[in-house]
């Protein structure tokens, strides 16, 4: 009897075990209680996570992270690279220097150009190549020079046109004038010097306007000299010598032309110097922006490396 009980208990135990196993298999054979695929889930979430944090990088964002882009931005417009990295004080300094420099440069350049044009108009009323050529012929005759002055005299057909001396260039071929000038020496009070140091430049050139109010050689072309010396009724040899002691100094028109030329040249010089400073501002701003981004990137990298240091702990059980 005891044996039968044991047998029955064993049979019931086997039956319960089989039923349990069957239920487990059926549960997992259905799609309801299927264990999710952790590997697939991880890949999907990883993909979504990466793409959800991707930001579109525009051209305007480049100076924030790229030193080369910051350099180029500030090289083109000083202060842009600094502003992109929120260095507002330095950005304002470079940009303000740029604006002030440009305004000052343009103002000086415009003023110089107006003064230069006024000076040119002044010379058109007061310096004549015919007046200079006529004096040169008289100078050569007085000193008995063999410098082919006759060919120059043959070109003179009238008095200077003081209403607009640009018209006088129709009378004087420049090559004939140069031939005479090249063979004409300076006559001083007690000696004969070297030949003329300069040839009259082509009309309208920068050298032309500069030399006629710079060198005494061209002083006879000015109207007041022409009226007082070249056409003087009392001609004498002393009028055609260079004393260099104040007695042969030009009249007021020469000095007035000299002062006008000096004034606009000074303004051009200042404008040029300001332009050089503007270029320096571009260069300094560009390098400053470059190193600012480099330094910021170095700090970020250092902080990232510190965060990636391996961590460890020691547990002591007692």
C-alpha positions as protocol buffer text, in pm:
chain_id: "A"
residue {
  index: 1
  type: UNK
  ca { x: 0 y: 0 z: 0 }
}
residue {
  index: 2
  type: UNK
  ca { x: 282 y: 232 z: 86 }
}
residue {
  index: 3
  type: UNK
  ca { x: 445 y: 147 z: -245 }
}
residue {
  index: 4
  type: UNK
  ca { x: 127 y: 236 z: -436 }
}
residue {
  index: 5
  type: UNK
  ca { x: 115 y: 577 z: -273 }
}
residue {
  index: 6
  type: UNK
  ca { x: 469 y: 646 z: -367 }
}
residue {
  index: 7
  type: UNK
  ca { x: 402 y: 542 z: -724 }
}
residue {
  index: 8
  type: UNK
  ca { x: 96 y: 767 z: -745 }
}
residue {
  index: 9
  type: UNK
  ca { x: 292 y: 1062 z: -611 }
}
residue {
  index: 10
  type: UNK
  ca { x: 566 y: 1009 z: -865 }
}
residue {
  index: 11
  type: UNK
  ca { x: 314 y: 990 z: -1146 }
}
residue {
  index: 12
  type: UNK
  ca { x: 148 y: 1313 z: -1039 }
}
residue {
  index: 13
  type: UNK
  ca { x: 485 y: 1479 z: -1016 }
}
residue {
  index: 14
  type: UNK
  ca { x: 577 y: 1377 z: -1370 }
}
residue {
  index: 15
  type: UNK
  ca { x: 240 y: 1495 z: -1501 }
}
residue {
  index: 16
  type: UNK
  ca { x: 276 y: 1839 z: -1343 }
}
residue {
  index: 17
  type: UNK
  ca { x: 628 y: 1874 z: -1481 }
}
residue {
  index: 18
  type: UNK
  ca { x: 515 y: 1790 z: -1835 }
}
residue {
  index: 19
  type: UNK
  ca { x: 226 y: 2034 z: -1816 }
}
residue {
  index: 20
  type: UNK
  ca { x: 457 y: 2306 z: -1693 }
}
residue {
  index: 21
  type: UNK
  ca { x: 702 y: 2248 z: -1975 }
}
residue {
  index: 22
  type: UNK
  ca { x: 429 y: 2246 z: -2234 }
}
residue {
  index: 23
  type: UNK
  ca { x: 296 y: 2578 z: -2108 }
}
residue {
  index: 24
  type: UNK
  ca { x: 644 y: 2732 z: -2117 }
}
residue {
  index: 25
  type: UNK
  ca { x: 700 y: 2622 z: -2476 }
}
residue {
  index: 26
  type: UNK
  ca { x: 358 y: 2738 z: -2591 }
}
residue {
  index: 27
  type: UNK
  ca { x: 403 y: 3072 z: -2428 }
}
residue {
  index: 28
  type: UNK
  ca { x: 730 y: 3139 z: -2608 }
}
residue {
  index: 29
  type: UNK
  ca { x: 609 y: 2993 z: -2934 }
}
residue {
  index: 30
  type: UNK
  ca { x: 347 y: 3266 z: -2950 }
}
residue {
  index: 31
  type: UNK
  ca { x: 449 y: 3620 z: -3042 }
}
residue {
  index: 32
  type: UNK
  ca { x: 284 y: 3769 z: -2738 }
}
residue {
  index: 33
  type: UNK
  ca { x: 545 y: 3682 z: -2484 }
}
residue {
  index: 34
  type: UNK
  ca { x: 848 y: 3669 z: -2707 }
}
residue {
  index: 35
  type: UNK
  ca { x: 1150 y: 3822 z: -2538 }
}
residue {
  index: 36
  type: UNK
  ca { x: 1257 y: 4132 z: -2729 }
}
residue {
  index: 37
  type: UNK
  ca { x: 1578 y: 4124 z: -2930 }
}
residue {
  index: 38
  type: UNK
  ca { x: 1808 y: 4337 z: -2719 }
}
residue {
  index: 39
  type: UNK
  ca { x: 2073 y: 4364 z: -2988 }
}
residue {
  index: 40
  type: UNK
  ca { x: 1832 y: 4502 z: -3248 }
}
residue {
  index: 41
  type: UNK
  ca { x: 1681 y: 4736 z: -2994 }
}
residue {
  index: 42
  type: UNK
  ca { x: 2023 y: 4874 z: -2905 }
}
residue {
  index: 43
  type: UNK
  ca { x: 2119 y: 4936 z: -3266 }
}
residue {
  index: 44
  type: UNK
  ca { x: 1793 y: 5116 z: -3340 }
}
residue {
  index: 45
  type: UNK
  ca { x: 1809 y: 5335 z: -3033 }
}
residue {
  index: 46
  type: UNK
  ca { x: 2175 y: 5409 z: -3100 }
}
residue {
  index: 47
  type: UNK
  ca { x: 2093 y: 5515 z: -3455 }
}
residue {
  index: 48
  type: UNK
  ca { x: 1807 y: 5736 z: -3340 }
}
residue {
  index: 49
  type: UNK
  ca { x: 2020 y: 5885 z: -3065 }
}
residue {
  index: 50
  type: UNK
  ca { x: 2301 y: 5979 z: -3300 }
}
residue {
  index: 51
  type: UNK
  ca { x: 2079 y: 6130 z: -3563 }
}
residue {
  index: 52
  type: UNK
  ca { x: 1865 y: 6320 z: -3317 }
}
residue {
  index: 53
  type: UNK
  ca { x: 2171 y: 6518 z: -3198 }
}
residue {
  index: 54
  type: UNK
  ca { x: 2320 y: 6597 z: -3540 }
}
residue {
  index: 55
  type: UNK
  ca { x: 2315 y: 6969 z: -3605 }
}
residue {
  index: 56
  type: UNK
  ca { x: 2348 y: 7133 z: -3941 }
}
residue {
  index: 57
  type: UNK
  ca { x: 2680 y: 7316 z: -3968 }
}
residue {
  index: 58
  type: UNK
  ca { x: 2654 y: 7641 z: -4167 }
}
residue {
  index: 59
  type: UNK
  ca { x: 2928 y: 7863 z: -4303 }
}
residue {
  index: 60
  type: UNK
  ca { x: 2863 y: 8107 z: -4020 }
}
residue {
  index: 61
  type: UNK
  ca { x: 2934 y: 7836 z: -3763 }
}
residue {
  index: 62
  type: UNK
  ca { x: 3278 y: 7754 z: -3903 }
}
residue {
  index: 63
  type: UNK
  ca { x: 3467 y: 8040 z: -3731 }
}
residue {
  index: 64
  type: UNK
  ca { x: 3348 y: 7904 z: -3396 }
}
residue {
  index: 65
  type: UNK
  ca { x: 3535 y: 7577 z: -3431 }
}
residue {
  index: 66
  type: UNK
  ca { x: 3775 y: 7607 z: -3723 }
}
residue {
  index: 67
  type: UNK
  ca { x: 4085 y: 7828 z: -3663 }
}
residue {
  index: 68
  type: UNK
  ca { x: 4143 y: 7866 z: -4037 }
}
residue {
  index: 69
  type: UNK
  ca { x: 3789 y: 7987 z: -4094 }
}
residue {
  index: 70
  type: UNK
  ca { x: 3822 y: 8232 z: -3803 }
}
residue {
  index: 71
  type: UNK
  ca { x: 4150 y: 8358 z: -3950 }
}
residue {
  index: 72
  type: UNK
  ca { x: 3995 y: 8412 z: -4293 }
}
residue {
  index: 73
  type: UNK
  ca { x: 3683 y: 8580 z: -4153 }
}
residue {
  index: 74
  type: UNK
  ca { x: 3882 y: 8833 z: -3952 }
}
residue {
  index: 75
  type: UNK
  ca { x: 4128 y: 8885 z: -4236 }
}
residue {
  index: 76
  type: UNK
  ca { x: 3838 y: 8994 z: -4457 }
}
residue {
  index: 77
  type: UNK
  ca { x: 3646 y: 9193 z: -4193 }
}
residue {
  index: 78
  type: UNK
  ca { x: 3841 y: 9254 z: -3870 }
}
residue {
  index: 79
  type: UNK
  ca { x: 3652 y: 9141 z: -3562 }
}
residue {
  index: 80
  type: UNK
  ca { x: 3424 y: 8885 z: -3729 }
}
residue {
  index: 81
  type: UNK
  ca { x: 3620 y: 8586 z: -3600 }
}
residue {
  index: 82
  type: UNK
  ca { x: 3622 y: 8732 z: -3249 }
}
residue {
  index: 83
  type: UNK
  ca { x: 3248 y: 8805 z: -3261 }
}
residue {
  index: 84
  type: UNK
  ca { x: 3174 y: 8449 z: -3372 }
}
residue {
  index: 85
  type: UNK
  ca { x: 3348 y: 8329 z: -3057 }
}
residue {
  index: 86
  type: UNK
  ca { x: 3179 y: 8590 z: -2837 }
}
residue {
  index: 87
  type: UNK
  ca { x: 3493 y: 8795 z: -2779 }
}
residue {
  index: 88
  type: UNK
  ca { x: 3289 y: 9111 z: -2803 }
}
residue {
  index: 89
  type: UNK
  ca { x: 3543 y: 9354 z: -2661 }
}
residue {
  index: 90
  type: UNK
  ca { x: 3818 y: 9257 z: -2904 }
}
residue {
  index: 91
  type: UNK
  ca { x: 3571 y: 9233 z: -3191 }
}
residue {
  index: 92
  type: UNK
  ca { x: 3452 y: 9587 z: -3123 }
}
residue {
  index: 93
  type: UNK
  ca { x: 3809 y: 9713 z: -3099 }
}
residue {
  index: 94
  type: UNK
  ca { x: 3916 y: 9568 z: -3435 }
}
residue {
  index: 95
  type: UNK
  ca { x: 3596 y: 9669 z: -3612 }
}
residue {
  index: 96
  type: UNK
  ca { x: 3604 y: 10023 z: -3472 }
}
residue {
  index: 97
  type: UNK
  ca { x: 3966 y: 10063 z: -3580 }
}
residue {
  index: 98
  type: UNK
  ca { x: 3868 y: 9945 z: -3927 }
}
residue {
  index: 99
  type: UNK
  ca { x: 3577 y: 10188 z: -3961 }
}
residue {
  index: 100
  type: UNK
  ca { x: 3770 y: 10487 z: -3827 }
}
residue {
  index: 101
  type: UNK
  ca { x: 4071 y: 10402 z: -4043 }
}
residue {
  index: 102
  type: UNK
  ca { x: 3862 y: 10372 z: -4359 }
}
residue {
  index: 103
  type: UNK
  ca { x: 3678 y: 10698 z: -4292 }
}
residue {
  index: 104
  type: UNK
  ca { x: 4003 y: 10881 z: -4224 }
}
residue {
  index: 105
  type: UNK
  ca { x: 4175 y: 10728 z: -4528 }
}
residue {
  index: 106
  type: UNK
  ca { x: 3890 y: 10811 z: -4764 }
}
residue {
  index: 107
  type: UNK
  ca { x: 3863 y: 11164 z: -4625 }
}
residue {
  index: 108
  type: UNK
  ca { x: 4235 y: 11236 z: -4666 }
}
residue {
  index: 109
  type: UNK
  ca { x: 4244 y: 11076 z: -5009 }
}
residue {
  index: 110
  type: UNK
  ca { x: 3941 y: 11277 z: -5129 }
}
residue {
  index: 111
  type: UNK
  ca { x: 4085 y: 11597 z: -4987 }
}
residue {
  index: 112
  type: UNK
  ca { x: 4420 y: 11532 z: -5153 }
}
residue {
  index: 113
  type: UNK
  ca { x: 4253 y: 11466 z: -5486 }
}
residue {
  index: 114
  type: UNK
  ca { x: 4058 y: 11793 z: -5469 }
}
residue {
  index: 115
  type: UNK
  ca { x: 4375 y: 11983 z: -5378 }
}
residue {
  index: 116
  type: UNK
  ca { x: 4563 y: 11815 z: -5661 }
}
residue {
  index: 117
  type: UNK
  ca { x: 4296 y: 11914 z: -5911 }
}
residue {
  index: 118
  type: UNK
  ca { x: 4303 y: 12271 z: -5779 }
}
residue {
  index: 119
  type: UNK
  ca { x: 4681 y: 12276 z: -5818 }
}
residue {
  index: 120
  type: UNK
  ca { x: 4655 y: 12149 z: -6175 }
}
residue {
  index: 121
  type: UNK
  ca { x: 4407 y: 12425 z: -6258 }
}
residue {
  index: 122
  type: UNK
  ca { x: 4647 y: 12671 z: -6097 }
}
residue {
  index: 123
  type: UNK
  ca { x: 4930 y: 12559 z: -6325 }
}
residue {
  index: 124
  type: UNK
  ca { x: 4706 y: 12584 z: -6631 }
}
residue {
  index: 125
  type: UNK
  ca { x: 4678 y: 12955 z: -6560 }
}
residue {
  index: 126
  type: UNK
  ca { x: 5031 y: 13026 z: -6445 }
}
residue {
  index: 127
  type: UNK
  ca { x: 5292 y: 12792 z: -6600 }
}
residue {
  index: 128
  type: UNK
  ca { x: 5355 y: 12772 z: -6973 }
}
residue {
  index: 129
  type: UNK
  ca { x: 5591 y: 12559 z: -7178 }
}
residue {
  index: 130
  type: UNK
  ca { x: 5607 y: 12848 z: -7429 }
}
residue {
  index: 131
  type: UNK
  ca { x: 5725 y: 13086 z: -7155 }
}
residue {
  index: 132
  type: UNK
  ca { x: 5990 y: 12833 z: -7050 }
}
residue {
  index: 133
  type: UNK
  ca { x: 6103 y: 12771 z: -7409 }
}
residue {
  index: 134
  type: UNK
  ca { x: 6126 y: 13145 z: -7483 }
}
residue {
  index: 135
  type: UNK
  ca { x: 6340 y: 13201 z: -7175 }
}
residue {
  index: 136
  type: UNK
  ca { x: 6563 y: 12906 z: -7272 }
}
residue {
  index: 137
  type: UNK
  ca { x: 6622 y: 13058 z: -7617 }
}
residue {
  index: 138
  type: UNK
  ca { x: 6715 y: 13394 z: -7460 }
}
residue {
  index: 139
  type: UNK
  ca { x: 6938 y: 13221 z: -7203 }
}
residue {
  index: 140
  type: UNK
  ca { x: 7122 y: 13036 z: -7481 }
}
residue {
  index: 141
  type: UNK
  ca { x: 7167 y: 13352 z: -7688 }
}
residue {
  index: 142
  type: UNK
  ca { x: 7303 y: 13556 z: -7394 }
}
residue {
  index: 143
  type: UNK
  ca { x: 7568 y: 13294 z: -7315 }
}
residue {
  index: 144
  type: UNK
  ca { x: 7649 y: 13212 z: -7677 }
}
residue {
  index: 145
  type: UNK
  ca { x: 7562 y: 12845 z: -7646 }
}
residue {
  index: 146
  type: UNK
  ca { x: 7578 y: 12595 z: -7930 }
}
residue {
  index: 147
  type: UNK
  ca { x: 7289 y: 12381 z: -7812 }
}
residue {
  index: 148
  type: UNK
  ca { x: 7064 y: 12397 z: -8120 }
}
residue {
  index: 149
  type: UNK
  ca { x: 6848 y: 12667 z: -7962 }
}
residue {
  index: 150
  type: UNK
  ca { x: 6763 y: 12789 z: -8315 }
}
residue {
  index: 151
  type: UNK
  ca { x: 6541 y: 12483 z: -8374 }
}
residue {
  index: 152
  type: UNK
  ca { x: 6351 y: 12566 z: -8056 }
}
residue {
  index: 153
  type: UNK
  ca { x: 6315 y: 12932 z: -8150 }
}
residue {
  index: 154
  type: UNK
  ca { x: 6165 y: 12829 z: -8483 }
}
residue {
  index: 155
  type: UNK
  ca { x: 5876 y: 12666 z: -8297 }
}
residue {
  index: 156
  type: UNK
  ca { x: 5778 y: 12982 z: -8111 }
}
residue {
  index: 157
  type: UNK
  ca { x: 5489 y: 13147 z: -8289 }
}
residue {
  index: 158
  type: UNK
  ca { x: 5326 y: 13358 z: -8021 }
}
residue {
  index: 159
  type: UNK
  ca { x: 5302 y: 13453 z: -7655 }
}
residue {
  index: 160
  type: UNK
  ca { x: 5182 y: 13207 z: -7388 }
}
residue {
  index: 161
  type: UNK
  ca { x: 4809 y: 13152 z: -7360 }
}
residue {
  index: 162
  type: UNK
  ca { x: 4760 y: 13233 z: -6992 }
}
residue {
  index: 163
  type: UNK
  ca { x: 4388 y: 13161 z: -7014 }
}
residue {
  index: 164
  type: UNK
  ca { x: 4476 y: 12794 z: -7056 }
}
residue {
  index: 165
  type: UNK
  ca { x: 4843 y: 12707 z: -7095 }
}
residue {
  index: 166
  type: UNK
  ca { x: 4761 y: 12353 z: -7204 }
}
residue {
  index: 167
  type: UNK
  ca { x: 4708 y: 12505 z: -7551 }
}
residue {
  index: 168
  type: UNK
  ca { x: 5076 y: 12606 z: -7559 }
}
residue {
  index: 169
  type: UNK
  ca { x: 5186 y: 12247 z: -7605 }
}
residue {
  index: 170
  type: UNK
  ca { x: 5073 y: 12268 z: -7966 }
}
residue {
  index: 171
  type: UNK
  ca { x: 5372 y: 12494 z: -8033 }
}
residue {
  index: 172
  type: UNK
  ca { x: 5656 y: 12304 z: -7864 }
}
residue {
  index: 173
  type: UNK
  ca { x: 5766 y: 11954 z: -7972 }
}
residue {
  index: 174
  type: UNK
  ca { x: 5900 y: 11790 z: -7658 }
}
residue {
  index: 175
  type: UNK
  ca { x: 6191 y: 11615 z: -7834 }
}
residue {
  index: 176
  type: UNK
  ca { x: 6333 y: 11948 z: -7961 }
}
residue {
  index: 177
  type: UNK
  ca { x: 6298 y: 12100 z: -7614 }
}
residue {
  index: 178
  type: UNK
  ca { x: 6478 y: 11802 z: -7459 }
}
residue {
  index: 179
  type: UNK
  ca { x: 6768 y: 11829 z: -7706 }
}
residue {
  index: 180
  type: UNK
  ca { x: 6827 y: 12191 z: -7605 }
}
residue {
  index: 181
  type: UNK
  ca { x: 6790 y: 12122 z: -7232 }
}
residue {
  index: 182
  type: UNK
  ca { x: 7037 y: 11831 z: -7243 }
}
residue {
  index: 183
  type: UNK
  ca { x: 7307 y: 12059 z: -7389 }
}
residue {
  index: 184
  type: UNK
  ca { x: 7249 y: 12363 z: -7167 }
}
residue {
  index: 185
  type: UNK
  ca { x: 7473 y: 12424 z: -6862 }
}
residue {
  index: 186
  type: UNK
  ca { x: 7402 y: 12624 z: -6547 }
}
residue {
  index: 187
  type: UNK
  ca { x: 7569 y: 12964 z: -6555 }
}
residue {
  index: 188
  type: UNK
  ca { x: 7659 y: 13096 z: -6213 }
}
residue {
  index: 189
  type: UNK
  ca { x: 7800 y: 13432 z: -6112 }
}
residue {
  index: 190
  type: UNK
  ca { x: 8163 y: 13325 z: -6139 }
}
residue {
  index: 191
  type: UNK
  ca { x: 8164 y: 12985 z: -6311 }
}
residue {
  index: 192
  type: UNK
  ca { x: 7988 y: 12745 z: -6546 }
}
residue {
  index: 193
  type: UNK
  ca { x: 7834 y: 12438 z: -6389 }
}
residue {
  index: 194
  type: UNK
  ca { x: 7705 y: 12108 z: -6518 }
}
residue {
  index: 195
  type: UNK
  ca { x: 7423 y: 12076 z: -6768 }
}
residue {
  index: 196
  type: UNK
  ca { x: 7060 y: 12105 z: -6663 }
}
residue {
  index: 197
  type: UNK
  ca { x: 6975 y: 11832 z: -6417 }
}
residue {
  index: 198
  type: UNK
  ca { x: 6626 y: 11755 z: -6552 }
}
residue {
  index: 199
  type: UNK
  ca { x: 6430 y: 11737 z: -6874 }
}
residue {
  index: 200
  type: UNK
  ca { x: 6077 y: 11869 z: -6874 }
}
residue {
  index: 201
  type: UNK
  ca { x: 5845 y: 11565 z: -6828 }
}
residue {
  index: 202
  type: UNK
  ca { x: 5553 y: 11492 z: -7057 }
}
residue {
  index: 203
  type: UNK
  ca { x: 5258 y: 11719 z: -7003 }
}
residue {
  index: 204
  type: UNK
  ca { x: 4995 y: 11583 z: -6764 }
}
residue {
  index: 205
  type: UNK
  ca { x: 5223 y: 11332 z: -6596 }
}
residue {
  index: 206
  type: UNK
  ca { x: 5271 y: 11327 z: -6220 }
}
residue {
  index: 207
  type: UNK
  ca { x: 5637 y: 11422 z: -6268 }
}
residue {
  index: 208
  type: UNK
  ca { x: 5541 y: 11719 z: -6482 }
}
residue {
  index: 209
  type: UNK
  ca { x: 5323 y: 11876 z: -6213 }
}
residue {
  index: 210
  type: UNK
  ca { x: 5580 y: 11798 z: -5944 }
}
residue {
  index: 211
  type: UNK
  ca { x: 5895 y: 11928 z: -6112 }
}
residue {
  index: 212
  type: UNK
  ca { x: 5769 y: 12264 z: -6240 }
}
residue {
  index: 213
  type: UNK
  ca { x: 5714 y: 12381 z: -5880 }
}
residue {
  index: 214
  type: UNK
  ca { x: 6014 y: 12199 z: -5731 }
}
residue {
  index: 215
  type: UNK
  ca { x: 6327 y: 12289 z: -5930 }
}
residue {
  index: 216
  type: UNK
  ca { x: 6453 y: 12639 z: -6002 }
}
residue {
  index: 217
  type: UNK
  ca { x: 6541 y: 12526 z: -6353 }
}
residue {
  index: 218
  type: UNK
  ca { x: 6172 y: 12552 z: -6445 }
}
residue {
  index: 219
  type: UNK
  ca { x: 6102 y: 12882 z: -6270 }
}
residue {
  index: 220
  type: UNK
  ca { x: 6104 y: 13084 z: -6598 }
}
residue {
  index: 221
  type: UNK
  ca { x: 5787 y: 12904 z: -6705 }
}
residue {
  index: 222
  type: UNK
  ca { x: 5583 y: 13082 z: -6436 }
}
residue {
  index: 223
  type: UNK
  ca { x: 5385 y: 13384 z: -6546 }
}
residue {
  index: 224
  type: UNK
  ca { x: 5531 y: 13640 z: -6303 }
}
residue {
  index: 225
  type: UNK
  ca { x: 5886 y: 13542 z: -6398 }
}
residue {
  index: 226
  type: UNK
  ca { x: 5797 y: 13568 z: -6767 }
}
residue {
  index: 227
  type: UNK
  ca { x: 5651 y: 13916 z: -6720 }
}
residue {
  index: 228
  type: UNK
  ca { x: 5938 y: 14042 z: -6503 }
}
residue {
  index: 229
  type: UNK
  ca { x: 6243 y: 13881 z: -6666 }
}
residue {
  index: 230
  type: UNK
  ca { x: 6186 y: 13714 z: -7003 }
}
residue {
  index: 231
  type: UNK
  ca { x: 5992 y: 14006 z: -7151 }
}
residue {
  index: 232
  type: UNK
  ca { x: 6170 y: 14279 z: -6955 }
}
residue {
  index: 233
  type: UNK
  ca { x: 6263 y: 14579 z: -7174 }
}
residue {
  index: 234
  type: UNK
  ca { x: 6596 y: 14606 z: -6990 }
}
residue {
  index: 235
  type: UNK
  ca { x: 6760 y: 14276 z: -7068 }
}
residue {
  index: 236
  type: UNK
  ca { x: 7109 y: 14208 z: -6931 }
}
residue {
  index: 237
  type: UNK
  ca { x: 7333 y: 13908 z: -6872 }
}
residue {
  index: 238
  type: UNK
  ca { x: 7291 y: 13908 z: -6495 }
}
residue {
  index: 239
  type: UNK
  ca { x: 6924 y: 13818 z: -6544 }
}
residue {
  index: 240
  type: UNK
  ca { x: 7036 y: 13484 z: -6690 }
}
residue {
  index: 241
  type: UNK
  ca { x: 7271 y: 13363 z: -6418 }
}
residue {
  index: 242
  type: UNK
  ca { x: 7208 y: 13145 z: -6115 }
}
residue {
  index: 243
  type: UNK
  ca { x: 7341 y: 13304 z: -5797 }
}
residue {
  index: 244
  type: UNK
  ca { x: 7189 y: 13065 z: -5540 }
}
residue {
  index: 245
  type: UNK
  ca { x: 7216 y: 13344 z: -5286 }
}
residue {
  index: 246
  type: UNK
  ca { x: 6859 y: 13472 z: -5280 }
}
residue {
  index: 247
  type: UNK
  ca { x: 6888 y: 13732 z: -5555 }
}
residue {
  index: 248
  type: UNK
  ca { x: 6765 y: 13494 z: -5824 }
}
residue {
  index: 249
  type: UNK
  ca { x: 6488 y: 13330 z: -5628 }
}
residue {
  index: 250
  type: UNK
  ca { x: 6159 y: 13267 z: -5807 }
}
residue {
  index: 251
  type: UNK
  ca { x: 5865 y: 13495 z: -5767 }
}
residue {
  index: 252
  type: UNK
  ca { x: 5556 y: 13420 z: -5560 }
}
residue {
  index: 253
  type: UNK
  ca { x: 5378 y: 13190 z: -5810 }
}
residue {
  index: 254
  type: UNK
  ca { x: 5657 y: 12933 z: -5789 }
}
residue {
  index: 255
  type: UNK
  ca { x: 5628 y: 12924 z: -5409 }
}
residue {
  index: 256
  type: UNK
  ca { x: 5251 y: 12913 z: -5422 }
}
residue {
  index: 257
  type: UNK
  ca { x: 5262 y: 12618 z: -5657 }
}
residue {
  index: 258
  type: UNK
  ca { x: 5521 y: 12449 z: -5437 }
}
residue {
  index: 259
  type: UNK
  ca { x: 5304 y: 12492 z: -5127 }
}
residue {
  index: 260
  type: UNK
  ca { x: 4993 y: 12358 z: -5301 }
}
residue {
  index: 261
  type: UNK
  ca { x: 5181 y: 12055 z: -5429 }
}
residue {
  index: 262
  type: UNK
  ca { x: 5329 y: 11989 z: -5087 }
}
residue {
  index: 263
  type: UNK
  ca { x: 4986 y: 12010 z: -4925 }
}
residue {
  index: 264
  type: UNK
  ca { x: 4814 y: 11750 z: -5141 }
}
residue {
  index: 265
  type: UNK
  ca { x: 5122 y: 11525 z: -5137 }
}
residue {
  index: 266
  type: UNK
  ca { x: 5118 y: 11533 z: -4757 }
}
residue {
  index: 267
  type: UNK
  ca { x: 4752 y: 11430 z: -4755 }
}
residue {
  index: 268
  type: UNK
  ca { x: 4822 y: 11148 z: -5000 }
}
residue {
  index: 269
  type: UNK
  ca { x: 5108 y: 11038 z: -4775 }
}
residue {
  index: 270
  type: UNK
  ca { x: 4885 y: 11037 z: -4466 }
}
residue {
  index: 271
  type: UNK
  ca { x: 4615 y: 10845 z: -4654 }
}
residue {
  index: 272
  type: UNK
  ca { x: 4874 y: 10589 z: -4759 }
}
residue {
  index: 273
  type: UNK
  ca { x: 5001 y: 10547 z: -4404 }
}
residue {
  index: 274
  type: UNK
  ca { x: 4646 y: 10499 z: -4275 }
}
residue {
  index: 275
  type: UNK
  ca { x: 4592 y: 10234 z: -4541 }
}
residue {
  index: 276
  type: UNK
  ca { x: 4900 y: 10049 z: -4415 }
}
residue {
  index: 277
  type: UNK
  ca { x: 4760 y: 10059 z: -4061 }
}
residue {
  index: 278
  type: UNK
  ca { x: 4430 y: 9920 z: -4190 }
}
residue {
  index: 279
  type: UNK
  ca { x: 4617 y: 9628 z: -4345 }
}
residue {
  index: 280
  type: UNK
  ca { x: 4799 y: 9571 z: -4014 }
}
residue {
  index: 281
  type: UNK
  ca { x: 4462 y: 9572 z: -3836 }
}
residue {
  index: 282
  type: UNK
  ca { x: 4339 y: 9297 z: -4070 }
}
residue {
  index: 283
  type: UNK
  ca { x: 4649 y: 9087 z: -4007 }
}
residue {
  index: 284
  type: UNK
  ca { x: 4649 y: 9127 z: -3629 }
}
residue {
  index: 285
  type: UNK
  ca { x: 4275 y: 9056 z: -3608 }
}
residue {
  index: 286
  type: UNK
  ca { x: 4314 y: 8743 z: -3824 }
}
residue {
  index: 287
  type: UNK
  ca { x: 4592 y: 8595 z: -3610 }
}
residue {
  index: 288
  type: UNK
  ca { x: 4412 y: 8688 z: -3289 }
}
residue {
  index: 289
  type: UNK
  ca { x: 4098 y: 8503 z: -3407 }
}
residue {
  index: 290
  type: UNK
  ca { x: 4307 y: 8204 z: -3515 }
}
residue {
  index: 291
  type: UNK
  ca { x: 4478 y: 8163 z: -3178 }
}
residue {
  index: 292
  type: UNK
  ca { x: 4155 y: 8229 z: -2987 }
}
residue {
  index: 293
  type: UNK
  ca { x: 3984 y: 7932 z: -3156 }
}
residue {
  index: 294
  type: UNK
  ca { x: 4297 y: 7721 z: -3120 }
}
residue {
  index: 295
  type: UNK
  ca { x: 4307 y: 7791 z: -2747 }
}
residue {
  index: 296
  type: UNK
  ca { x: 3934 y: 7718 z: -2707 }
}
residue {
  index: 297
  type: UNK
  ca { x: 3967 y: 7388 z: -2892 }
}
residue {
  index: 298
  type: UNK
  ca { x: 4264 y: 7292 z: -2674 }
}
residue {
  index: 299
  type: UNK
  ca { x: 4063 y: 7355 z: -2358 }
}
residue {
  index: 300
  type: UNK
  ca { x: 3769 y: 7150 z: -2488 }
}
residue {
  index: 301
  type: UNK
  ca { x: 4001 y: 6864 z: -2577 }
}
residue {
  index: 302
  type: UNK
  ca { x: 4166 y: 6877 z: -2237 }
}
residue {
  index: 303
  type: UNK
  ca { x: 3831 y: 6870 z: -2058 }
}
residue {
  index: 304
  type: UNK
  ca { x: 3715 y: 6580 z: -2276 }
}
residue {
  index: 305
  type: UNK
  ca { x: 4028 y: 6381 z: -2199 }
}
residue {
  index: 306
  type: UNK
  ca { x: 3983 y: 6442 z: -1829 }
}
residue {
  index: 307
  type: UNK
  ca { x: 3626 y: 6313 z: -1847 }
}
residue {
  index: 308
  type: UNK
  ca { x: 3745 y: 5999 z: -2025 }
}
residue {
  index: 309
  type: UNK
  ca { x: 3990 y: 5896 z: -1749 }
}
residue {
  index: 310
  type: UNK
  ca { x: 3925 y: 5544 z: -1627 }
}
residue {
  index: 311
  type: UNK
  ca { x: 3759 y: 5525 z: -1288 }
}
residue {
  index: 312
  type: UNK
  ca { x: 3828 y: 5254 z: -1030 }
}
residue {
  index: 313
  type: UNK
  ca { x: 3715 y: 5177 z: -675 }
}
residue {
  index: 314
  type: UNK
  ca { x: 3837 y: 4959 z: -390 }
}
residue {
  index: 315
  type: UNK
  ca { x: 3586 y: 4785 z: -161 }
}
residue {
  index: 316
  type: UNK
  ca { x: 3698 y: 4664 z: 177 }
}
residue {
  index: 317
  type: UNK
  ca { x: 3466 y: 4414 z: 344 }
}
residue {
  index: 318
  type: UNK
  ca { x: 3502 y: 4356 z: 715 }
}
